[in-house]
Amino acid sequence: MKLVLISTSNIESGRVDVLERMVSSVERAATVLDKRVSIRILLLLQKCPEYRYWALSKSLPPFVQAIPSTDALSLSAARNLLLSYAISNGMIDSATVVGFPDDDCWYPAGVLESVAHAFATTPELGLWFSKYSSTPVPIVHVGAATRASARDVIREISSNTMFVRGRVLRSAPVFDESLGVGTVNGGGEDTEFGLRAYLSSAQSLYVPAAVIGHRDKSPQLRPKYYRGGLIALARHAKQQPRIGVEFARKLAVGVWLVGTRQLPVAAFRTAVSAALKSRQSAAA
């Protein structure tokens, strides 16, 4: 089995220390993973001058392939660039397991081993995900993964915690570049991609515990990401009744954000308008 991790880091952001933490967590896992599992990180170094690229490249483990870029891309565009590179270079086949960690994510002991075991022993598994936290719990203290529902995907999925089988990428091949950090919509790309992966998978598993490390969700960011999340749900609302229910709930959350003055009325109106347009285009 091949495990390919797609990640990106803006070198000008000064986050090299957290990037090193993520890479180190993968390196530790690589020493204990089943020898039949090969692991690779594809890393896009954004806003990275040539001299910084060469210095960083020398410090990275051999399983990390760094690709420099002098430009700054949205998260969706960066992931798509790396996915295209991996697929065109034969790094991803139908059985490959692909993850999408942010540079400030990390994998505690046992997580990648559990992911690899789940995909190796469940051929029909197409999507695996969990919760995350700045203080993750040891996965050995967590019960077995459960069958995921659309509600689980919508409320809990994150690029940091999701892993997909290579064959799922045939029907959910790219992240929507109109969504996510670095776009006018500000978020929603993980939810939209996760829903497509879920709808395309014969089986999806969810670990209802925070077993992967990442900074905690901030309630203050809810208004910022509201529009993208609403668009993502609108696009798939007619594909499953549960998704339609979650879309209606998201609209109600928007009304509450407006009522508590966390979201301007104009921003709510443009979010609803953009979501309805997305829903219409998806139905066309």
N, C-alpha and C positions, 0 to 999 in steps of 0.2 A: 504493500500500500504506500502511496505517496501522500504526504501532508504538505500542502503549499499554503503559506501565510502571506497575504497581500497587505502591505502597510506603507505608510508615507509619513514623512516628517519635514517640517519647514525649518531649515537650519538657522534661519535668522530669528526664530522664535526663542532660541536659547534653551531648547528642551532636550539637549543631547543626553542629559543625565537620565531622564525618564525613558528615552529610547534605549539606552544601555540596559536599563532595568528590564525592559520587555525582552530584548535580545538575550540577556542572561537567563531569564526564566525559561526561554525556549531551549537554550543551550543545556540547562540542567535537565530538562525533560528528555533531550536527545540522548543523554547518557544512560537513561533507564528504559527508553522505549524499546519495544520488541525490535530485534534486528531486521525484521522483515518490513519495518516501517521506515521510510526515508523522509527526512524533513528538510524543507527549504523555505527561506524567507525571501520574498521579492520586495525590495525597499526603494521607494522613490524619494530621493533627497531633493526637496524643493528649495528654491532660492539658494542654491549651493554652488559657489564659485569653484573653479577647478582645483585650486590649492586645498580647499576644505574637503573636497571629494576624495582626493588621494590620501589625505591624512586620515579621514574617517574609514575609508576602505581598508586600510592596513590594520585598523584596530578591530574590525569585525570578524567573527568566526567564518570559516570557509563555507558554511551552509547559507550564508547571507549574500545575496547578489544585489548590490546597490546600483541604482541607476540615477545619474544626476540630472537635474533640470534647473535652469536659471530662472524659470518662470514660477509663478504661484498658481496652482490649480485648485478648483474646488475638490472636496473629498471624493465626490462622485466621479469627476473627471479623472482624478489620480488613480482611483481603483480601476476604472475602466481601461486606462492606459496600460496598467500592469496586467490586467486580465487578458487583454489583447496580446500583449507580449508573451505571456505564459502559454496561451493557447497556440499561438503561431510558432512557438519554439518547442512544442510537444511536451510541455511540462504538466499539462492537465489533460487527462483522459477521463473516460466515463466513471472510473472507479476512484479517481483522486478525490481527496477530501480537502476542501478549500476554506480557509478562515480569513477574517478581515480585521485584525487588531489595529486599534489606534496606537500611536507611538507611546502613549501614557497608560496603556493596558499592560497587565502582566498575568502570567499563568502560574498559580500556586502549584505545589507538588501534587501530582496525581491527576491533574485536569486533562492534559493532553493525552495521557495514557488512557484515561476513561473515554475520551472522545474516539481515539483510535480503536479501542476495544469495541465500542458501540457500533461503529461502522463496519468493522471486520466481522462481527458476529451477527449483524442484521443486514443482509443484502438489500432489503427493500428500503432501508433508511435513507432518506434524502436530505433531512434537515435536523440538526441538533442545536439546542440553545439553552441558556441558563440566565439567571440574574447576575448582576455584578455589584461590587461594593468596594469602598476604600479599605474595608476590613473584611475580606472574604473569609468564609468558613472553610475548613478542610473538607475536601470532597469525600474523604473516608467517613465523615460523620453524617453524610447525607444519604437519604434513601435512594432507591432506584429511580431513574428517569421515568416520567409518565408520558402517555400519548398527548401530544400538544393539541390545543384547540386554537381556532382563529383568535379568540379572546387573548390567549396566552401570547400569541405572536404580536398582536397589536399593542398590548400593554407592557410587554417585557423584552421583546427582541431588540438587539443592538448589534452593530457590526462587531463589537468586541466579544460577543458571546455566541455568535452564530457560526456554524460550520455546515457547508453544503457539499453534497456529492457532485462530482464532475458532471454527471449526466443531467443534473438539475439545471446546470448552466445553459443547456441547449434551449430550455424554455424560459429561463430567467437569466439571460446572458450578461446583462449589464445593469449598473445602477443608473437611475434616471438623473441625467445631468441638469435637469431643471429644478431638482430638489437638493437639499443638503447645505451644509456650511459652505459659504463662499458663493451662494446663489441668492437671488431675490427672495426665494421662498424659505430660506434659512434652515430647513430641516425636512424630515419625512422620508429621506432616501432609504434609511435602514428599514423602516416599516414597509415601504412600498416594495423593496426588493425581497424582504422577508415574507410578505404575503404571496408574492409570485412564487417564491421557492416552496412555501407551504402548500399552495394550491397545485404545484407540479409534483409534489413528493407522494409516493405511495405510503410512506410513514414518516412522521415527524415526532421527535422526542424532546421533552422539556424537563430540565432540572429546576424545580421551584425553590432554588436556594442560590445565594450569591457566592458562587464558587470561583469566580474570575475577578481579578483585581482591576479597578478603574475608579477614578474619582466619583464621588456620589452624585446622583441626580440633584440638580438645584431647582427648587420651585420657582426661583426668580427667572429661570430660562424658559418656563412654560409659555409665556406670551410670545417669546422670540421664535419658538419652534411650532407655534400653533398652526400657522398657515400651511406649512409643508405637511404636517401630520394630517390635517383635514383633507388636503388634496390627495394624499396617499389612500386614505380610507374611501373617499368619494370614487376614486378610480376603480375600486374593487367591490363597492357596496352591493352591487347586484349579483355578485358571483356566489355569495353565501348569505343566508339570512342573518347569521351571527355578525358578519361584517357590516351589514346594513344597520343592525342594532347599535354597533359600536360607532358608526358614523353619526347616527342620531344622538348618541351620548356625547360625542365630540362637539356637536353643534350646541348642546346644552352647556357643556363646559365653557364654550366660547361666550355664551350669554352670561354665565357666572363671572368669567374674567372681566367682561365689560362692566357688569354690575359692581364688582369690587375695584374697579378702576385700574386693573392691571393691564387691560388691553383697550386701546382707543376704539371708539365706535367705528371710525373710518377704517381701521385696520381689520376689524371683524367683518365689515361689509366686503372689503376687497378679498379677504380670505374665503368667504362664502362664495363670492362671485367666481374666483379662480377655481374653487373646488367643483362647483356646478359645471363650469366649462370643461374641466377635466373629466367629469363623469359623463358628459355628453359625448366627448371625443372617444372615450373608452367604449361607449355603447355603439358608436358609429361603425 
